[in-house]
Amino acid sequence: MSKRLPLLQQLLESNPNDSFALFAIAKEYEGMGEPVQALAFYQRLQTTNPAYVGLYYHLGKLLEKTGRPAEALEAYRSGMEVARQAGDQHAFSELNAARLELDDSEDDL
């Protein structure tokens, strides 16, 4: 088990909707080779804070790794919209590049 995971879980217990804690826990589980747990925390973050731009690239990549390309594309597209609304051109570009790796059509831009 990760040394950071218990600390992050304590942080989450004190604030159940803490975006940083949810994201960090998802990354910890991902790093530990537990994609189901990671996905659950990414989805929880998406539910509690859909404007968290950094979520979408990592969620999409995890979905790709677990053989769910259609869901990954949806994550990238959703993230592109969130990035556009936030004025985050860097995140938008990264998400679009990831999307194009899976689907080279130019729709939904």
MARBA-3410 file (N, C-alpha, C, O; in Angstrom, 1 decimal):
109
0.8,-1.2,0.0,0.0,0.0,0.0,0.9,1.3,0.0,2.0,1.3,0.6 ~ 0.4,2.2,-0.6,1.1,3.5,-0.7,1.1,4.2,0.7,0.2,4.1,1.5 ~ 2.2,4.8,1.0,2.3,5.5,2.3,1.4,6.8,2.3,1.0,7.2,3.4 ~ 1.2,7.3,1.1,0.4,8.5,1.1,-1.1,8.3,1.2,-1.9,9.1,1.6 ~ -1.5,7.1,0.8,-3.0,6.8,0.7,-3.7,7.0,2.1,-4.7,7.6,2.1
-3.2,6.5,3.2,-3.9,6.7,4.4,-4.0,8.2,4.8,-5.0,8.6,5.4 ~ -3.0,9.0,4.5,-3.0,10.4,4.7,-4.1,11.1,3.9,-4.8,12.0,4.4 ~ -4.1,10.7,2.6,-5.1,11.3,1.7,-6.5,10.8,2.2,-7.5,11.7,2.1 ~ -6.7,9.6,2.6,-8.0,9.2,3.1,-8.4,9.9,4.3,-9.6,10.2,4.5 ~ -7.5,10.3,5.2,-7.8,11.1,6.4,-8.3,12.5,5.9,-9.2,13.0,6.5
-7.6,13.0,5.0,-7.9,14.3,4.5,-9.3,14.3,3.9,-10.1,15.2,4.1 ~ -9.7,13.2,3.2,-11.0,13.1,2.6,-12.1,12.9,3.7,-13.2,13.4,3.5 ~ -11.7,12.2,4.7,-12.7,12.0,5.8,-13.1,13.4,6.4,-14.2,13.6,6.8 ~ -12.1,14.3,6.5,-12.4,15.6,7.1,-13.2,16.5,6.2,-13.8,17.4,6.6 ~ -13.1,16.2,4.9,-13.8,17.0,3.8,-14.1,16.1,2.7,-13.3,15.9,1.7
-15.3,15.4,2.7,-15.6,14.3,1.8,-15.7,14.8,0.3,-15.6,13.9,-0.6 ~ -15.7,16.1,0.0,-15.8,16.5,-1.4,-14.5,17.3,-1.8,-14.5,18.0,-2.7 ~ -13.4,17.1,-1.1,-12.2,17.7,-1.4,-11.6,17.2,-2.7,-11.3,16.1,-2.8 ~ -11.6,18.1,-3.7,-11.2,17.7,-5.1,-9.8,17.2,-5.1,-9.5,16.2,-5.8 ~ -8.9,17.9,-4.4,-7.5,17.5,-4.4,-7.4,16.1,-3.9,-6.7,15.2,-4.5
-8.0,15.8,-2.7,-7.9,14.5,-2.1,-8.5,13.4,-3.0,-7.9,12.3,-3.2 ~ -9.7,13.7,-3.6,-10.3,12.7,-4.5,-9.4,12.4,-5.7,-9.2,11.2,-6.1 ~ -8.8,13.4,-6.3,-7.9,13.2,-7.4,-6.7,12.5,-7.0,-6.2,11.5,-7.7 ~ -6.1,12.9,-5.9,-4.8,12.2,-5.5,-5.1,10.8,-5.1,-4.2,9.9,-5.4 ~ -6.2,10.5,-4.5,-6.5,9.1,-4.1,-6.7,8.3,-5.4,-6.2,7.1,-5.5
-7.3,8.8,-6.4,-7.5,8.1,-7.7,-6.1,7.8,-8.3,-5.9,6.7,-8.8 ~ -5.2,8.8,-8.3,-3.9,8.6,-8.8,-3.1,7.6,-8.0,-2.4,6.8,-8.6 ~ -3.3,7.6,-6.7,-2.6,6.6,-5.9,-3.1,5.1,-6.3,-2.3,4.2,-6.5 ~ -4.4,5.0,-6.4,-4.9,3.7,-6.7,-4.4,3.3,-8.1,-4.1,2.1,-8.4 ~ -4.4,4.2,-9.0,-3.9,4.0,-10.4,-2.5,3.5,-10.3,-2.1,2.5,-11.0
-1.7,4.2,-9.6,-0.3,3.8,-9.4,-0.1,2.4,-8.8,1.0,1.8,-9.0 ~ -1.0,2.0,-8.0,-0.9,0.7,-7.3,-1.5,-0.4,-8.2,-1.6,-1.5,-7.7 ~ -1.9,0.0,-9.4,-2.5,-1.1,-10.3,-3.9,-1.5,-9.9,-4.3,-2.6,-10.2 ~ -4.7,-0.6,-9.4,-6.0,-0.8,-9.0,-7.0,0.1,-9.8,-7.5,1.1,-9.2 ~ -7.2,-0.2,-11.0,-8.0,0.7,-11.9,-9.4,0.8,-11.5,-10.0,1.9,-11.7
-10.0,-0.2,-10.9,-11.4,-0.1,-10.5,-11.6,0.9,-9.4,-12.5,1.8,-9.4 ~ -10.7,0.9,-8.4,-10.7,1.8,-7.3,-10.4,3.3,-7.8,-11.1,4.2,-7.5 ~ -9.4,3.4,-8.7,-9.1,4.7,-9.3,-10.3,5.3,-10.0,-10.6,6.4,-9.8 ~ -10.9,4.4,-10.8,-12.1,4.9,-11.6,-13.2,5.4,-10.7,-13.8,6.4,-11.0 ~ -13.4,4.7,-9.6,-14.4,5.1,-8.7,-14.2,6.5,-8.1,-15.1,7.3,-7.9
-12.9,6.8,-7.8,-12.6,8.1,-7.2,-12.6,9.2,-8.3,-13.0,10.3,-8.0 ~ -12.2,8.9,-9.5,-12.3,9.8,-10.6,-13.8,10.2,-10.9,-14.1,11.3,-11.0 ~ -14.6,9.2,-10.9,-16.1,9.4,-11.1,-16.7,10.2,-10.0,-17.6,11.0,-10.2 ~ -16.3,9.9,-8.8,-16.8,10.7,-7.6,-16.4,12.2,-7.7,-17.2,13.1,-7.5 ~ -15.1,12.4,-8.2,-14.7,13.8,-8.4,-15.5,14.4,-9.5,-15.8,15.6,-9.3
-15.7,13.7,-10.5,-16.5,14.3,-11.6,-17.9,14.7,-11.2,-18.5,15.7,-11.6 ~ -18.5,13.9,-10.3,-19.8,14.2,-9.7,-19.8,15.4,-8.8,-20.7,16.2,-8.9 ~ -18.8,15.4,-7.9,-18.7,16.5,-6.9,-18.2,17.8,-7.5,-18.6,18.9,-7.0 ~ -17.3,17.7,-8.4,-16.7,18.9,-9.0,-16.4,18.8,-10.5,-15.3,18.6,-10.9 ~ -17.5,18.8,-11.3,-17.3,18.6,-12.7,-16.4,19.7,-13.4,-16.0,19.5,-14.6
-16.1,20.8,-12.7,-15.3,21.8,-13.3,-13.8,21.6,-13.1,-13.0,22.4,-13.4 ~ -13.4,20.5,-12.4,-12.0,20.2,-12.1,-11.3,19.7,-13.4,-11.4,18.5,-13.7 ~ -10.7,20.6,-14.1,-10.2,20.4,-15.4,-9.2,19.3,-15.5,-9.2,18.5,-16.4 ~ -8.3,19.1,-14.5,-7.3,18.1,-14.5,-7.8,16.7,-14.5,-7.0,15.8,-14.8 ~ -9.0,16.5,-14.1,-9.6,15.2,-14.0,-9.7,14.5,-15.3,-9.4,13.3,-15.4
-10.1,15.2,-16.4,-10.6,14.6,-17.6,-9.5,13.8,-18.4,-9.7,12.8,-19.0 ~ -8.3,14.4,-18.4,-7.2,13.7,-19.2,-6.9,12.4,-18.5,-6.8,11.4,-19.1 ~ -6.8,12.4,-17.2,-6.4,11.2,-16.4,-7.5,10.2,-16.5,-7.3,9.0,-16.6 ~ -8.7,10.6,-16.4,-9.9,9.7,-16.5,-9.9,9.1,-17.9,-10.1,7.8,-18.0 ~ -9.7,9.9,-18.9,-9.7,9.3,-20.2,-8.6,8.3,-20.4,-8.8,7.2,-21.0
-7.4,8.6,-20.0,-6.3,7.7,-20.1,-6.6,6.3,-19.4,-6.2,5.3,-19.9 ~ -7.2,6.4,-18.2,-7.5,5.2,-17.5,-8.5,4.4,-18.2,-8.4,3.2,-18.3 ~ -9.5,5.1,-18.8,-10.5,4.4,-19.5,-9.9,3.7,-20.8,-10.3,2.6,-21.1 ~ -9.0,4.4,-21.4,-8.3,3.8,-22.5,-7.6,2.5,-22.1,-7.7,1.5,-22.7 ~ -6.8,2.6,-21.0,-6.0,1.5,-20.5,-6.9,0.3,-20.1,-6.5,-0.9,-20.2
-8.1,0.5,-19.7,-9.0,-0.5,-19.3,-10.0,-1.0,-20.5,-11.0,-1.6,-20.3 ~ -9.6,-0.6,-21.7,-10.3,-1.1,-22.9,-11.7,-0.4,-23.1,-12.6,-1.1,-23.6 ~ -11.8,0.8,-22.7,-13.1,1.5,-22.9,-13.0,2.8,-23.7,-13.1,3.9,-23.2 ~ -12.6,2.6,-25.0,-12.3,3.8,-25.8,-13.4,4.8,-26.0,-13.2,6.0,-26.0 ~ -14.6,4.3,-26.1,-15.8,5.2,-26.3,-16.0,6.1,-25.1,-16.3,7.3,-25.2
-15.8,5.5,-23.9,-16.0,6.3,-22.7,-14.8,7.3,-22.5,-15.0,8.4,-22.0 ~ -13.6,6.8,-23.0,-12.4,7.7,-23.0,-12.7,8.9,-23.8,-12.4,10.1,-23.5 ~ -13.2,8.7,-25.0,-13.5,9.8,-25.9,-14.5,10.8,-25.3,-14.4,12.0,-25.4 ~ -15.5,10.2,-24.6,-16.5,11.1,-24.0,-15.8,11.9,-22.9,-16.2,13.1,-22.7 ~ -14.9,11.3,-22.1,-14.2,12.0,-21.1,-13.4,13.2,-21.7,-13.4,14.3,-21.1
-12.7,12.9,-22.8,-11.9,13.9,-23.4,-12.8,15.1,-23.9,-12.5,16.2,-23.7 ~ -13.9,14.7,-24.5,-14.8,15.7,-25.1,-15.4,16.6,-23.9,-15.5,17.8,-24.0 ~ -15.8,15.9,-22.9,-16.3,16.6,-21.7,-15.3,17.6,-21.1,-15.6,18.7,-20.8 ~ -14.1,17.1,-21.0,-13.0,17.9,-20.5,-12.6,19.0,-21.4,-12.3,20.1,-20.9 ~ -12.7,18.9,-22.7,-12.5,20.0,-23.6,-13.5,21.1,-23.4,-13.1,22.3,-23.4
-14.7,20.7,-23.1,-15.8,21.7,-22.9,-15.5,22.4,-21.6,-15.7,23.7,-21.5 ~ -15.1,21.7,-20.5,-14.8,22.3,-19.2,-13.6,23.2,-19.4,-13.6,24.3,-18.8 ~ -12.6,22.8,-20.1,-11.4,23.6,-20.3,-11.7,24.9,-21.1,-11.2,25.9,-20.8 ~ -12.6,24.7,-22.1,-13.0,25.9,-22.9,-13.7,26.9,-22.0,-13.4,28.1,-22.0 ~ -14.6,26.4,-21.1,-15.4,27.3,-20.2,-14.5,28.0,-19.2,-14.7,29.1,-18.8
-13.4,27.2,-18.8,-12.5,27.8,-17.8,-11.4,28.7,-18.5,-10.6,29.3,-17.8 ~ -11.4,28.7,-19.8,-10.3,29.5,-20.5,-9.0,28.9,-20.4,-8.0,29.6,-20.5 ~ -8.9,27.6,-20.2,-7.6,26.8,-20.1,-7.2,26.2,-21.4,-7.6,25.1,-21.7 ~ -6.6,27.0,-22.2,-6.2,26.5,-23.6,-5.2,25.4,-23.5,-5.2,24.5,-24.4 ~ -4.3,25.4,-22.6,-3.3,24.3,-22.5,-4.0,23.0,-22.2,-3.7,22.0,-22.9
-4.9,22.9,-21.3,-5.7,21.7,-21.0,-6.5,21.3,-22.2,-6.6,20.1,-22.5 ~ -7.2,22.3,-22.8,-8.0,22.0,-24.0,-7.1,21.3,-25.1,-7.5,20.3,-25.7 ~ -5.9,21.8,-25.3,-5.0,21.3,-26.3,-4.6,19.8,-26.0,-4.6,19.0,-26.9 ~ -4.3,19.6,-24.7,-3.9,18.3,-24.3,-5.0,17.3,-24.5,-4.8,16.1,-24.9 ~ -6.2,17.7,-24.1,-7.4,16.8,-24.2,-7.7,16.6,-25.7,-8.1,15.4,-26.0
-7.6,17.6,-26.5,-7.9,17.4,-27.9,-6.8,16.5,-28.5,-7.2,15.6,-29.4 ~ -5.6,16.6,-28.1,-4.5,15.7,-28.7,-4.8,14.2,-28.3,-4.7,13.3,-29.1 ~ -5.2,14.0,-27.0,-5.6,12.7,-26.6,-6.8,12.1,-27.3,-6.8,11.0,-27.7 ~ -7.7,13.0,-27.6,-8.9,12.6,-28.3,-8.6,12.2,-29.8,-9.1,11.2,-30.3 ~ -7.7,13.0,-30.4,-7.3,12.7,-31.7,-6.5,11.4,-31.9,-6.5,10.8,-32.9
-5.8,11.0,-30.8,-5.1,9.7,-30.8,-6.1,8.6,-30.9,-5.8,7.5,-31.5 ~ -7.3,8.7,-30.4,-8.3,7.7,-30.4,-9.2,7.8,-31.6,-9.7,6.8,-32.2 ~ -9.5,9.1,-32.0,-10.5,9.3,-33.0,-10.1,10.6,-33.8,-10.1,11.7,-33.2 ~ -9.6,10.4,-35.0,-9.1,11.5,-35.7,-10.1,12.4,-36.5,-9.7,13.2,-37.3 ~ -11.4,12.2,-36.2,-12.4,13.0,-36.8,-12.3,14.4,-36.1,-11.9,14.5,-35.0
-12.7,15.4,-36.8,-12.6,16.8,-36.3,-13.9,17.3,-35.7,-14.1,18.5,-35.5 ~ -14.9,16.4,-35.5,-16.1,16.8,-34.9,-16.0,17.2,-33.5,-15.0,16.8,-32.8 ~ -17.0,17.9,-32.9,-17.1,18.3,-31.5,-15.9,19.2,-31.1,-15.6,19.3,-29.9 ~ -15.3,19.9,-31.9,-14.3,20.9,-31.5,-14.9,22.1,-31.1,-14.1,23.0,-30.7
END
